[in-house]
Amino acid sequence: MQNDGVARLEERMAWLERHVLEQDKVMLQQGDALKKLSDELAALRERMAGREAPLDPNERPPHY
């Protein structure tokens, strides 16, 4: 009887260890994806900042 309880605990422990390893892998992948997205966002912000020129209120539109 007590061996059954120990066996169940060992099974649960093995499952939990596997689960933790799988979660670690997913978290690493998410961290890499987040880093990539953060880098892309920073690059886009830099590009947009370079395009923003002060507007001259007296400048005529190109079709005039």
PQR file with spaces between the fields and no chain letter, atoms N, CA, C, O and H, PARSE charges and radii, in Angstrom:
ATOM       1  N    MET     1       0.820   -1.191    0.000 -0.4000 1.5000
ATOM       2  CA   MET     1       0.000    0.000    0.000 -0.0000 2.0000
ATOM       3  C    MET     1       0.865    1.256    0.000  0.5500 1.7000
ATOM       4  O    MET     1       0.657    2.160   -0.809 -0.5500 1.4000
ATOM       5  N    GLN     2       1.822    1.307    0.899 -0.4000 1.5000
ATOM       6  CA   GLN     2       2.642    2.499    0.983 -0.0000 2.0000
ATOM       7  C    GLN     2       3.509    2.649   -0.268  0.5500 1.7000
ATOM       8  O    GLN     2       3.840    3.764   -0.672 -0.5500 1.4000
ATOM       9  H    GLN     2       1.991    0.573    1.557  0.4000 1.0000
ATOM      10  N    ASN     3       3.876    1.515   -0.878 -0.4000 1.5000
ATOM      11  CA   ASN     3       4.658    1.558   -2.110 -0.0000 2.0000
ATOM      12  C    ASN     3       3.869    2.206   -3.230  0.5500 1.7000
ATOM      13  O    ASN     3       4.440    2.893   -4.077 -0.5500 1.4000
ATOM      14  H    ASN     3       3.608    0.609   -0.550  0.4000 1.0000
ATOM      15  N    ASP     4       2.549    1.990   -3.241 -0.4000 1.5000
ATOM      16  CA   ASP     4       1.710    2.613   -4.265 -0.0000 2.0000
ATOM      17  C    ASP     4       1.741    4.130   -4.124  0.5500 1.7000
ATOM      18  O    ASP     4       1.827    4.852   -5.117 -0.5500 1.4000
ATOM      19  H    ASP     4       2.086    1.432   -2.553  0.4000 1.0000
ATOM      20  N    GLY     5       1.671    4.600   -2.909 -0.4000 1.5000
ATOM      21  CA   GLY     5       1.720    6.045   -2.669 -0.0000 2.0000
ATOM      22  C    GLY     5       3.061    6.635   -3.086  0.5500 1.7000
ATOM      23  O    GLY     5       3.116    7.719   -3.668 -0.5500 1.4000
ATOM      24  H    GLY     5       1.600    4.014   -2.102  0.4000 1.0000
ATOM      25  N    VAL     6       4.134    5.924   -2.790 -0.4000 1.5000
ATOM      26  CA   VAL     6       5.466    6.392   -3.171 -0.0000 2.0000
ATOM      27  C    VAL     6       5.591    6.397   -4.689  0.5500 1.7000
ATOM      28  O    VAL     6       6.157    7.326   -5.266 -0.5500 1.4000
ATOM      29  H    VAL     6       4.090    5.043   -2.317  0.4000 1.0000
ATOM      30  N    ALA     7       5.068    5.374   -5.327 -0.4000 1.5000
ATOM      31  CA   ALA     7       5.128    5.291   -6.791 -0.0000 2.0000
ATOM      32  C    ALA     7       4.351    6.450   -7.417  0.5500 1.7000
ATOM      33  O    ALA     7       4.806    7.051   -8.390 -0.5500 1.4000
ATOM      34  H    ALA     7       4.608    4.620   -4.858  0.4000 1.0000
ATOM      35  N    ARG     8       3.186    6.758   -6.863 -0.4000 1.5000
ATOM      36  CA   ARG     8       2.393    7.884   -7.386 -0.0000 2.0000
ATOM      37  C    ARG     8       3.137    9.199   -7.208  0.5500 1.7000
ATOM      38  O    ARG     8       3.144   10.040   -8.107 -0.5500 1.4000
ATOM      39  H    ARG     8       2.817    6.269   -6.072  0.4000 1.0000
ATOM      40  N    LEU     9       3.757    9.375   -6.057 -0.4000 1.5000
ATOM      41  CA   LEU     9       4.537   10.592   -5.827 -0.0000 2.0000
ATOM      42  C    LEU     9       5.719   10.690   -6.798  0.5500 1.7000
ATOM      43  O    LEU     9       6.026   11.769   -7.305 -0.5500 1.4000
ATOM      44  H    LEU     9       3.750    8.691   -5.327  0.4000 1.0000
ATOM      45  N    GLU    10       6.372    9.560   -7.047 -0.4000 1.5000
ATOM      46  CA   GLU    10       7.488    9.560   -7.996 -0.0000 2.0000
ATOM      47  C    GLU    10       7.012    9.903   -9.404  0.5500 1.7000
ATOM      48  O    GLU    10       7.686   10.631  -10.132 -0.5500 1.4000
ATOM      49  H    GLU    10       6.123    8.684   -6.635  0.4000 1.0000
ATOM      50  N    GLU    11       5.847    9.375   -9.784 -0.4000 1.5000
ATOM      51  CA   GLU    11       5.281    9.692  -11.100 -0.0000 2.0000
ATOM      52  C    GLU    11       4.975   11.179  -11.206  0.5500 1.7000
ATOM      53  O    GLU    11       5.294   11.819  -12.208 -0.5500 1.4000
ATOM      54  H    GLU    11       5.299    8.784   -9.192  0.4000 1.0000
ATOM      55  N    ARG    12       4.360   11.715  -10.176 -0.4000 1.5000
ATOM      56  CA   ARG    12       4.029   13.147  -10.186 -0.0000 2.0000
ATOM      57  C    ARG    12       5.297   13.997  -10.229  0.5500 1.7000
ATOM      58  O    ARG    12       5.352   15.006  -10.932 -0.5500 1.4000
ATOM      59  H    ARG    12       4.101   11.194   -9.362  0.4000 1.0000
ATOM      60  N    MET    13       6.301   13.588   -9.484 -0.4000 1.5000
ATOM      61  CA   MET    13       7.568   14.318   -9.475 -0.0000 2.0000
ATOM      62  C    MET    13       8.202   14.302  -10.862  0.5500 1.7000
ATOM      63  O    MET    13       8.698   15.327  -11.327 -0.5500 1.4000
ATOM      64  H    MET    13       6.257   12.768   -8.913  0.4000 1.0000
ATOM      65  N    ALA    14       8.190   13.171  -11.511 -0.4000 1.5000
ATOM      66  CA   ALA    14       8.758   13.072  -12.858 -0.0000 2.0000
ATOM      67  C    ALA    14       7.978   13.953  -13.823  0.5500 1.7000
ATOM      68  O    ALA    14       8.566   14.636  -14.661 -0.5500 1.4000
ATOM      69  H    ALA    14       7.787   12.338  -11.133  0.4000 1.0000
ATOM      70  N    TRP    15       6.653   13.937  -13.705 -0.4000 1.5000
ATOM      71  CA   TRP    15       5.821   14.774  -14.583 -0.0000 2.0000
ATOM      72  C    TRP    15       6.122   16.250  -14.355  0.5500 1.7000
ATOM      73  O    TRP    15       6.246   17.019  -15.309 -0.5500 1.4000
ATOM      74  H    TRP    15       6.175   13.382  -13.024  0.4000 1.0000
ATOM      75  N    LEU    16       6.239   16.642  -13.091 -0.4000 1.5000
ATOM      76  CA   LEU    16       6.528   18.038  -12.769 -0.0000 2.0000
ATOM      77  C    LEU    16       7.904   18.465  -13.292  0.5500 1.7000
ATOM      78  O    LEU    16       8.062   19.579  -13.792 -0.5500 1.4000
ATOM      79  H    LEU    16       6.138   16.018  -12.316  0.4000 1.0000
ATOM      80  N    GLU    17       8.887   17.588  -13.177 -0.4000 1.5000
ATOM      81  CA   GLU    17      10.217   17.912  -13.690 -0.0000 2.0000
ATOM      82  C    GLU    17      10.179   18.117  -15.200  0.5500 1.7000
ATOM      83  O    GLU    17      10.790   19.052  -15.716 -0.5500 1.4000
ATOM      84  H    GLU    17       8.759   16.684  -12.771  0.4000 1.0000
ATOM      85  N    ARG    18       9.468   17.249  -15.904 -0.4000 1.5000
ATOM      86  CA   ARG    18       9.320   17.385  -17.357 -0.0000 2.0000
ATOM      87  C    ARG    18       8.608   18.681  -17.700  0.5500 1.7000
ATOM      88  O    ARG    18       8.993   19.398  -18.624 -0.5500 1.4000
ATOM      89  H    ARG    18       8.972   16.489  -15.484  0.4000 1.0000
ATOM      90  N    HIS    19       7.568   18.964  -16.941 -0.4000 1.5000
ATOM      91  CA   HIS    19       6.771   20.169  -17.177 -0.0000 2.0000
ATOM      92  C    HIS    19       7.616   21.431  -16.977  0.5500 1.7000
ATOM      93  O    HIS    19       7.522   22.373  -17.764 -0.5500 1.4000
ATOM      94  H    HIS    19       7.255   18.381  -16.191  0.4000 1.0000
ATOM      95  N    VAL    20       8.424   21.448  -15.947 -0.4000 1.5000
ATOM      96  CA   VAL    20       9.290   22.599  -15.677 -0.0000 2.0000
ATOM      97  C    VAL    20      10.292   22.782  -16.813  0.5500 1.7000
ATOM      98  O    VAL    20      10.540   23.911  -17.237 -0.5500 1.4000
ATOM      99  H    VAL    20       8.500   20.683  -15.308  0.4000 1.0000
ATOM     100  N    LEU    21      10.863   21.705  -17.307 -0.4000 1.5000
ATOM     101  CA   LEU    21      11.808   21.803  -18.419 -0.0000 2.0000
ATOM     102  C    LEU    21      11.131   22.351  -19.670  0.5500 1.7000
ATOM     103  O    LEU    21      11.702   23.182  -20.376 -0.5500 1.4000
ATOM     104  H    LEU    21      10.662   20.788  -16.963  0.4000 1.0000
ATOM     105  N    GLU    22       9.918   21.889  -19.940 -0.4000 1.5000
ATOM     106  CA   GLU    22       9.181   22.390  -21.101 -0.0000 2.0000
ATOM     107  C    GLU    22       8.862   23.873  -20.940  0.5500 1.7000
ATOM     108  O    GLU    22       8.966   24.641  -21.896 -0.5500 1.4000
ATOM     109  H    GLU    22       9.454   21.215  -19.366  0.4000 1.0000
ATOM     110  N    GLN    23       8.477   24.272  -19.743 -0.4000 1.5000
ATOM     111  CA   GLN    23       8.191   25.688  -19.494 -0.0000 2.0000
ATOM     112  C    GLN    23       9.448   26.537  -19.666  0.5500 1.7000
ATOM     113  O    GLN    23       9.381   27.644  -20.200 -0.5500 1.4000
ATOM     114  H    GLN    23       8.392   23.649  -18.966  0.4000 1.0000
ATOM     115  N    ASP    24      10.575   26.031  -19.223 -0.4000 1.5000
ATOM     116  CA   ASP    24      11.835   26.764  -19.389 -0.0000 2.0000
ATOM     117  C    ASP    24      12.128   27.002  -20.866  0.5500 1.7000
ATOM     118  O    ASP    24      12.534   28.097  -21.256 -0.5500 1.4000
ATOM     119  H    ASP    24      10.630   25.132  -18.789  0.4000 1.0000
ATOM     120  N    LYS    25      11.923   25.975  -21.683 -0.4000 1.5000
ATOM     121  CA   LYS    25      12.163   26.114  -23.122 -0.0000 2.0000
ATOM     122  C    LYS    25      11.251   27.172  -23.725  0.5500 1.7000
ATOM     123  O    LYS    25      11.692   28.010  -24.511 -0.5500 1.4000
ATOM     124  H    LYS    25      11.594   25.085  -21.367  0.4000 1.0000
ATOM     125  N    VAL    26       9.984   27.130  -23.354 -0.4000 1.5000
ATOM     126  CA   VAL    26       9.023   28.102  -23.885 -0.0000 2.0000
ATOM     127  C    VAL    26       9.385   29.511  -23.426  0.5500 1.7000
ATOM     128  O    VAL    26       9.314   30.460  -24.206 -0.5500 1.4000
ATOM     129  H    VAL    26       9.625   26.449  -22.716  0.4000 1.0000
ATOM     130  N    MET    27       9.769   29.644  -22.170 -0.4000 1.5000
ATOM     131  CA   MET    27      10.126   30.969  -21.659 -0.0000 2.0000
ATOM     132  C    MET    27      11.360   31.519  -22.370  0.5500 1.7000
ATOM     133  O    MET    27      11.431   32.719  -22.637 -0.5500 1.4000
ATOM     134  H    MET    27       9.827   28.872  -21.536  0.4000 1.0000
ATOM     135  N    LEU    28      12.321   30.671  -22.676 -0.4000 1.5000
ATOM     136  CA   LEU    28      13.496   31.118  -23.423 -0.0000 2.0000
ATOM     137  C    LEU    28      13.101   31.574  -24.822  0.5500 1.7000
ATOM     138  O    LEU    28      13.593   32.594  -25.304 -0.5500 1.4000
ATOM     139  H    LEU    28      12.263   29.696  -22.459  0.4000 1.0000
ATOM     140  N    GLN    29      12.214   30.825  -25.477 -0.4000 1.5000
ATOM     141  CA   GLN    29      11.743   31.209  -26.807 -0.0000 2.0000
ATOM     142  C    GLN    29      11.003   32.539  -26.750  0.5500 1.7000
ATOM     143  O    GLN    29      11.190   33.394  -27.615 -0.5500 1.4000
ATOM     144  H    GLN    29      11.814   29.997  -25.085  0.4000 1.0000
ATOM     145  N    GLN    30      10.172   32.711  -25.745 -0.4000 1.5000
ATOM     146  CA   GLN    30       9.433   33.965  -25.603 -0.0000 2.0000
ATOM     147  C    GLN    30      10.381   35.130  -25.327  0.5500 1.7000
ATOM     148  O    GLN    30      10.175   36.233  -25.834 -0.5500 1.4000
ATOM     149  H    GLN    30      10.019   32.016  -25.042  0.4000 1.0000
ATOM     150  N    GLY    31      11.401   34.892  -24.538 -0.4000 1.5000
ATOM     151  CA   GLY    31      12.388   35.931  -24.266 -0.0000 2.0000
ATOM     152  C    GLY    31      13.115   36.352  -25.536  0.5500 1.7000
ATOM     153  O    GLY    31      13.341   37.540  -25.767 -0.5500 1.4000
ATOM     154  H    GLY    31      11.568   33.997  -24.126  0.4000 1.0000
ATOM     155  N    ASP    32      13.483   35.364  -26.364 -0.4000 1.5000
ATOM     156  CA   ASP    32      14.138   35.671  -27.632 -0.0000 2.0000
ATOM     157  C    ASP    32      13.209   36.459  -28.543  0.5500 1.7000
ATOM     158  O    ASP    32      13.632   37.425  -29.178 -0.5500 1.4000
ATOM     159  H    ASP    32      13.299   34.399  -26.176  0.4000 1.0000
ATOM     160  N    ALA    33      11.947   36.053  -28.611 -0.4000 1.5000
ATOM     161  CA   ALA    33      10.974   36.754  -29.454 -0.0000 2.0000
ATOM     162  C    ALA    33      10.757   38.176  -28.948  0.5500 1.7000
ATOM     163  O    ALA    33      10.656   39.110  -29.744 -0.5500 1.4000
ATOM     164  H    ALA    33      11.603   35.269  -28.095  0.4000 1.0000
ATOM     165  N    LEU    34      10.684   38.344  -27.642 -0.4000 1.5000
ATOM     166  CA   LEU    34      10.497   39.674  -27.062 -0.0000 2.0000
ATOM     167  C    LEU    34      11.695   40.575  -27.362  0.5500 1.7000
ATOM     168  O    LEU    34      11.521   41.750  -27.686 -0.5500 1.4000
ATOM     169  H    LEU    34      10.766   37.585  -26.996  0.4000 1.0000
ATOM     170  N    LYS    35      12.891   40.038  -27.259 -0.4000 1.5000
ATOM     171  CA   LYS    35      14.099   40.805  -27.572 -0.0000 2.0000
ATOM     172  C    LYS    35      14.083   41.240  -29.033  0.5500 1.7000
ATOM     173  O    LYS    35      14.390   42.390  -29.350 -0.5500 1.4000
ATOM     174  H    LYS    35      13.032   39.084  -26.997  0.4000 1.0000
ATOM     175  N    LYS    36      13.724   40.319  -29.918 -0.4000 1.5000
ATOM     176  CA   LYS    36      13.672   40.635  -31.348 -0.0000 2.0000
ATOM     177  C    LYS    36      12.650   41.737  -31.616  0.5500 1.7000
ATOM     178  O    LYS    36      12.929   42.677  -32.358 -0.5500 1.4000
ATOM     179  H    LYS    36      13.475   39.385  -29.661  0.4000 1.0000
ATOM     180  N    LEU    37      11.481   41.623  -31.019 -0.4000 1.5000
ATOM     181  CA   LEU    37      10.443   42.639  -31.209 -0.0000 2.0000
ATOM     182  C    LEU    37      10.863   43.988  -30.635  0.5500 1.7000
ATOM     183  O    LEU    37      10.584   45.030  -31.228 -0.5500 1.4000
ATOM     184  H    LEU    37      11.254   40.858  -30.416  0.4000 1.0000
ATOM     185  N    SER    38      11.523   43.972  -29.497 -0.4000 1.5000
ATOM     186  CA   SER    38      12.003   45.222  -28.894 -0.0000 2.0000
ATOM     187  C    SER    38      13.031   45.896  -29.794  0.5500 1.7000
ATOM     188  O    SER    38      13.015   47.116  -29.962 -0.5500 1.4000
ATOM     189  H    SER    38      11.750   43.126  -29.015  0.4000 1.0000
ATOM     190  N    ASP    39      13.923   45.097  -30.370 -0.4000 1.5000
ATOM     191  CA   ASP    39      14.925   45.650  -31.283 -0.0000 2.0000
ATOM     192  C    ASP    39      14.268   46.231  -32.529  0.5500 1.7000
ATOM     193  O    ASP    39      14.646   47.308  -32.990 -0.5500 1.4000
ATOM     194  H    ASP    39      13.935   44.107  -30.234  0.4000 1.0000
ATOM     195  N    GLU    40      13.279   45.517  -33.075 -0.4000 1.5000
ATOM     196  CA   GLU    40      12.571   46.008  -34.256 -0.0000 2.0000
ATOM     197  C    GLU    40      11.824   47.300  -33.942  0.5500 1.7000
ATOM     198  O    GLU    40      11.811   48.223  -34.756 -0.5500 1.4000
ATOM     199  H    GLU    40      12.972   44.643  -32.700  0.4000 1.0000
ATOM     200  N    LEU    41      11.208   47.369  -32.777 -0.4000 1.5000
ATOM     201  CA   LEU    41      10.491   48.581  -32.382 -0.0000 2.0000
ATOM     202  C    LEU    41      11.448   49.762  -32.250  0.5500 1.7000
ATOM     203  O    LEU    41      11.137   50.870  -32.688 -0.5500 1.4000
ATOM     204  H    LEU    41      11.218   46.619  -32.116  0.4000 1.0000
ATOM     205  N    ALA    42      12.597   49.529  -31.655 -0.4000 1.5000
ATOM     206  CA   ALA    42      13.586   50.603  -31.515 -0.0000 2.0000
ATOM     207  C    ALA    42      14.053   51.084  -32.886  0.5500 1.7000
ATOM     208  O    ALA    42      14.213   52.286  -33.101 -0.5500 1.4000
ATOM     209  H    ALA    42      12.851   48.629  -31.300  0.4000 1.0000
ATOM     210  N    ALA    43      14.271   50.151  -33.816 -0.4000 1.5000
ATOM     211  CA   ALA    43      14.697   50.532  -35.165 -0.0000 2.0000
ATOM     212  C    ALA    43      13.607   51.338  -35.868  0.5500 1.7000
ATOM     213  O    ALA    43      13.900   52.323  -36.546 -0.5500 1.4000
ATOM     214  H    ALA    43      14.141   49.175  -33.642  0.4000 1.0000
ATOM     215  N    LEU    44      12.359   50.923  -35.710 -0.4000 1.5000
ATOM     216  CA   LEU    44      11.256   51.662  -36.327 -0.0000 2.0000
ATOM     217  C    LEU    44      11.124   53.059  -35.733  0.5500 1.7000
ATOM     218  O    LEU    44      10.859   54.021  -36.454 -0.5500 1.4000
ATOM     219  H    LEU    44      12.121   50.123  -35.159  0.4000 1.0000
ATOM     220  N    ARG    45      11.306   53.170  -34.440 -0.4000 1.5000
ATOM     221  CA   ARG    45      11.234   54.489  -33.800 -0.0000 2.0000
ATOM     222  C    ARG    45      12.337   55.410  -34.325  0.5500 1.7000
ATOM     223  O    ARG    45      12.115   56.600  -34.549 -0.5500 1.4000
ATOM     224  H    ARG    45      11.521   52.389  -33.855  0.4000 1.0000
ATOM     225  N    GLU    46      13.521   54.842  -34.515 -0.4000 1.5000
ATOM     226  CA   GLU    46      14.620   55.642  -35.059 -0.0000 2.0000
ATOM     227  C    GLU    46      14.302   56.103  -36.475  0.5500 1.7000
ATOM     228  O    GLU    46      14.544   57.257  -36.829 -0.5500 1.4000
ATOM     229  H    GLU    46      13.701   53.875  -34.333  0.4000 1.0000
ATOM     230  N    ARG    47      13.760   55.198  -37.281 -0.4000 1.5000
ATOM     231  CA   ARG    47      13.403   55.568  -38.652 -0.0000 2.0000
ATOM     232  C    ARG    47      12.349   56.659  -38.664  0.5500 1.7000
ATOM     233  O    ARG    47      12.440   57.608  -39.443 -0.5500 1.4000
ATOM     234  H    ARG    47      13.563   54.261  -36.993  0.4000 1.0000
ATOM     235  N    MET    48      11.351   56.526  -37.805 -0.4000 1.5000
ATOM     236  CA   MET    48      10.279   57.522  -37.760 -0.0000 2.0000
ATOM     237  C    MET    48      10.800   58.864  -37.252  0.5500 1.7000
ATOM     238  O    MET    48      10.373   59.912  -37.736 -0.5500 1.4000
ATOM     239  H    MET    48      11.277   55.755  -37.173  0.4000 1.0000
ATOM     240  N    ALA    49      11.701   58.847  -36.301 -0.4000 1.5000
ATOM     241  CA   ALA    49      12.257   60.092  -35.770 -0.0000 2.0000
ATOM     242  C    ALA    49      13.045   60.820  -36.855  0.5500 1.7000
ATOM     243  O    ALA    49      13.058   62.051  -36.893 -0.5500 1.4000
ATOM     244  H    ALA    49      12.048   57.995  -35.908  0.4000 1.0000
ATOM     245  N    GLY    50      13.700   60.070  -37.733 -0.4000 1.5000
ATOM     246  CA   GLY    50      14.453   60.677  -38.817 -0.0000 2.0000
ATOM     247  C    GLY    50      13.557   61.301  -39.864  0.5500 1.7000
ATOM     248  O    GLY    50      13.974   62.224  -40.564 -0.5500 1.4000
ATOM     249  H    GLY    50      13.690   59.071  -37.702  0.4000 1.0000
ATOM     250  N    ARG    51      12.354   60.824  -39.984 -0.4000 1.5000
ATOM     251  CA   ARG    51      11.429   61.340  -40.995 -0.0000 2.0000
ATOM     252  C    ARG    51      10.669   62.565  -40.519  0.5500 1.7000
ATOM     253  O    ARG    51      10.141   63.329  -41.327 -0.5500 1.4000
ATOM     254  H    ARG    51      12.014   60.074  -39.416  0.4000 1.0000
ATOM     255  N    GLU    52      10.615   62.746  -39.245 -0.4000 1.5000
ATOM     256  CA   GLU    52       9.854   63.872  -38.708 -0.0000 2.0000
ATOM     257  C    GLU    52      10.661   65.152  -38.860  0.5500 1.7000
ATOM     258  O    GLU    52      11.637   65.375  -38.143 -0.5500 1.4000
ATOM     259  H    GLU    52      11.044   62.125  -38.589  0.4000 1.0000
ATOM     260  N    ALA    53      10.248   65.978  -39.791 -0.4000 1.5000
ATOM     261  CA   ALA    53      10.897   67.268  -39.989 -0.0000 2.0000
ATOM     262  C    ALA    53       9.913   68.342  -39.545  0.5500 1.7000
ATOM     263  O    ALA    53       8.703   68.185  -39.705 -0.5500 1.4000
ATOM     264  H    ALA    53       9.456   65.797  -40.374  0.4000 1.0000
ATOM     265  N    PRO    54      10.428   69.421  -38.993 -0.5600 1.5000
ATOM     266  CA   PRO    54       9.508   70.484  -38.590  0.2800 2.0000
ATOM     267  C    PRO    54       8.779   71.041  -39.814  0.5500 1.7000
ATOM     268  O    PRO    54       9.388   71.278  -40.857 -0.5500 1.4000
ATOM     269  N    LEU    55       7.502   71.242  -39.675 -0.4000 1.5000
ATOM     270  CA   LEU    55       6.692   71.745  -40.782 -0.0000 2.0000
ATOM     271  C    LEU    55       6.769   73.265  -40.838  0.5500 1.7000
ATOM     272  O    LEU    55       6.720   73.951  -39.816 -0.5500 1.4000
ATOM     273  H    LEU    55       7.007   71.050  -38.827  0.4000 1.0000
ATOM     274  N    ASP    56       6.891   73.769  -42.061 -0.4000 1.5000
ATOM     275  CA   ASP    56       6.896   75.216  -42.285 -0.0000 2.0000
ATOM     276  C    ASP    56       5.470   75.622  -42.639  0.5500 1.7000
ATOM     277  O    ASP    56       4.962   75.203  -43.679 -0.5500 1.4000
ATOM     278  H    ASP    56       6.931   73.212  -42.891  0.4000 1.0000
ATOM     279  N    PRO    57       4.815   76.417  -41.815 -0.5600 1.5000
ATOM     280  CA   PRO    57       3.420   76.775  -42.095  0.2800 2.0000
ATOM     281  C    PRO    57       3.271   77.609  -43.367  0.5500 1.7000
ATOM     282  O    PRO    57       2.170   77.698  -43.910 -0.5500 1.4000
ATOM     283  N    ASN    58       4.337   78.213  -43.846 -0.4000 1.5000
ATOM     284  CA   ASN    58       4.266   79.033  -45.055 -0.0000 2.0000
ATOM     285  C    ASN    58       4.599   78.250  -46.322  0.5500 1.7000
ATOM     286  O    ASN    58       4.486   78.776  -47.429 -0.5500 1.4000
ATOM     287  H    ASN    58       5.231   78.141  -43.405  0.4000 1.0000
ATOM     288  N    GLU    59       5.007   77.002  -46.158 -0.4000 1.5000
ATOM     289  CA   GLU    59       5.368   76.193  -47.323 -0.0000 2.0000
ATOM     290  C    GLU    59       4.116   75.808  -48.090  0.5500 1.7000
ATOM     291  O    GLU    59       3.126   75.360  -47.511 -0.5500 1.4000
ATOM     292  H    GLU    59       5.099   76.575  -45.259  0.4000 1.0000
ATOM     293  N    ARG    60       4.173   75.990  -49.399 -0.4000 1.5000
ATOM     294  CA   ARG    60       3.020   75.662  -50.235 -0.0000 2.0000
ATOM     295  C    ARG    60       3.071   74.178  -50.584  0.5500 1.7000
ATOM     296  O    ARG    60       4.155   73.620  -50.752 -0.5500 1.4000
ATOM     297  H    ARG    60       4.977   76.354  -49.870  0.4000 1.0000
ATOM     298  N    PRO    61       1.933   73.545  -50.692 -0.5600 1.5000
ATOM     299  CA   PRO    61       1.900   72.139  -51.084  0.2800 2.0000
ATOM     300  C    PRO    61       2.515   71.965  -52.477  0.5500 1.7000
ATOM     301  O    PRO    61       2.561   72.919  -53.253 -0.5500 1.4000
ATOM     302  N    PRO    62       2.979   70.777  -52.792 -0.5600 1.5000
ATOM     303  CA   PRO    62       3.672   70.553  -54.063  0.2800 2.0000
ATOM     304  C    PRO    62       2.786   70.763  -55.290  0.5500 1.7000
ATOM     305  O    PRO    62       3.321   70.980  -56.377 -0.5500 1.4000
ATOM     306  N    HIS    63       1.478   70.710  -55.172 -0.4000 1.5000
ATOM     307  CA   HIS    63       0.620   70.843  -56.350 -0.0000 2.0000
ATOM     308  C    HIS    63       0.381   72.287  -56.748  0.5500 1.7000
ATOM     309  O    HIS    63      -0.329   72.519  -57.727 -0.5500 1.4000
ATOM     310  H    HIS    63       1.043   70.534  -54.289  0.4000 1.0000
ATOM     311  N    TYR    64       0.931   73.275  -56.046 -0.4000 1.5000
ATOM     312  CA   TYR    64       0.758   74.685  -56.411 -0.0000 2.0000
ATOM     313  C    TYR    64       1.816   75.101  -57.386  0.5500 1.7000
ATOM     314  O    TYR    64       1.841   76.254  -57.815 -0.5500 1.4000
ATOM     315  H    TYR    64       1.507   73.087  -55.251  0.4000 1.0000
